[in-house]
Amino acid sequence: MPQYILYSTWGCHLCEQAEALLTSSGVEFRVVDIIDDEQLLQQFRVHIPVLAAADKLLYWPFDADSITSWLKNIQAETPSE
C-alpha cells in the first residue's frame, strides 16, 4: 500500500480544507510542510495542497470523488505482494 503525503504549509486555508477532506474520506496520510525544504518549495509553491503517492500527484482542487478515482488508479498500478 502506498504512503500518501499531503504537501502543505502553515496558514494555507486550502491545505486545511484538503486535510479535512482526506480525513473525512478515511485516507491515511502525513503532512509535509514545503517551507522546510527548498526543493519542495520550488516545486509546489503555487500548487499546494498536493496529494502524493510516490510519483503520482493529485493537485488541488480535488473532492471526495476525485480522491476516490485517483486512489483506485494508484491501487490498480501498484503490484500485489
Secondary structure, 3 states (H helix, E strand, C coil): CCCEEEEECCCCHHHHHHHHHHHHCCCCEEEEEHHHCHHHHHHHCCCCCEEEECCEEEECCCCHHHHHHHHHHHHHHCCCC
